[in-house]
Amino acid sequence: MEPLINDKYTDNPNERVLDSVIEKRNAGSRVVGMYCGYAPVEIVRAIGATPVFLCAFSRKTIPEAETVLPSNLCPLIKSSFGFIKTDTCPYYALSEAIIGETTCDGKKKMFELIGHIKPTHVMDLPQIPEEKEALTAWTTMVGKLKTFLEKTFGSEISDDRIEAEIKETNYKNRLMNDLFGYMAHNPPLISWNELNDVFGLEYVSNSGELKHLLDGIRVKLDQRLSKGEFVGNTGAPRVLVSGCPVGGDALKVFKAIEEAGGVVVAMEACSGMKGYSIVIDEDTGDPVSALARAYLKIPCSCMTPNQRRFDMLDAMIDRFRPDAVIDVILQACHSYNVESYRIEEHVRGKHGLSFLKVETDFTESDRAMIRTRMQALFENI
């Protein structure tokens, strides 16, 4: 099949995103590094900066990180710290400010180790979202982020600029959700790998750039449909992947699904479709509060109770019609690991779907075993 994004970067899409960031910085944009989807990108864009997600998915930097961090820590945290310790993350090098958040104990302690390198702001995330005090506290945190960026870059952020970026986000999310419809097709018309390439470009593109990109992609996807070109074989088990963020070396799980004969049709993690589910209230007169309300609804496993995650899974199962849910847990990510028990009960009990929990890290040592477990799962569908 013809590549959806056919350019000089086809064989190395990571370079495409990096060059886009460099181009924007050379044109005068500031760059702000981020680790998590809870940090409102609208505030970053409102000050004229480009938000970038920092390197976190390679096993290569973990040995250096383990000279400081415990070896039994989450691989995502170790990889993140290792990239900084070895000065090998180009996005961190380009960033003039860093935003962190207290989604887990390991990450917030890592921020203490890097906070002296560049201006770093850590947002204290309340984790009982239904309490009214949580919204009050998180609104304060969003306001403090605004103040941090204003002081760091010596420029004020007006409410009008934030309102404009809220509308930008809502429009981009609608565009992305339209694209997800091609994955809901049976058989799907777009692969998880192709969608990952779009994710990479989405967060460094404005709505005009994204629309231009997606218009071209939709033409090619419609051509695939007319030619009967699909991803995976007809009748291949359809898989919804949930759980921890997945990228880089952790993508071995997605590759193992394909090697076992399955096809990925939905990605629930915050590195996939989860971040595009929020809708931010527009023209409220208080855009900081509107951002706080919307972002506090993101259903990460750090939240308790986390009913919104189950509601999101229900909606995704209805839309993408998977045959199985595979829950990916990074080692030592205790909140996702514990919550996996309830996810399995929900998926099996309410939807009658097959379920598999895969606990892994960034090494290749367990890939064959993962593939074997998936083959056994698919044989029983």
Secondary structure, DSSP 8 states (H G I E B T S, - for coil): ---SS-STTTT-HHHHHHHHHHHHHHTT-EEEEES-TTS-HHHHHHTTEEEEE-----GGGHHHHTTTS-TTS-HHHHHHHHHHHTT--HHHHH-SEEEEE-SSHHHHHHHHHHTTTS-EEEE---S-TTSHHHHHHHHHHHHHHHHHHHHHHT----HHHHHHHHHHHHHHHHHHHHHHHHHHSSS-SS-HHHHHHHHHHHTTS-HHHHHHHHHHHHHHHHHHHHHT--SS-TT--EEEEEES---GGGGHHHHHHHHTT-EEEEE-STTTTGGGS-----S-S-HHHHHHHHHTT---TTSSS-HHHHHHHHHHHHHH--SEEEEEEETT-HHHHHHHHHHHHHHHHHH--EEEEEEE-S-STTHHHHHHHHHHHHHT-
